[in-house]
Amino acid sequence: MSILHLVNKSPYERNSLDACVAYCREGDAVLLFEDGVYAVIKTGAAASKLSGLDVSVLGPDLAARGIAEDKLVDGVKVVDYGDFVDLVEAKDKVQSWL
């Protein structure tokens, strides 16, 4: 069973990303949105936690925080709201990490 993991909290304020990463399995995907997008900045301490994971980030939330796409960890997919829906439909279950 594949899971879409949703993380909307900053990895610098909460441990939501750490908990998410601990539960991720092959075939799962992670979508970062709201303040969770700070995890994909390649110069940040949280970036190393994403290695080997299927990670997407919500583009409008990057833009709202002034984060340019060239500042992201390699391999991260920038998605829009329609893609968000597609990710939900593609997985068997959705898990939100608060």
Helices and strands as residue ranges (DSSP letters): E 3-7, H 16-23, E 29-32, G 34-40, G 47-50, E 55-58, H 59-64, G 69-71, E 77-79, H 81-90, E 93-97
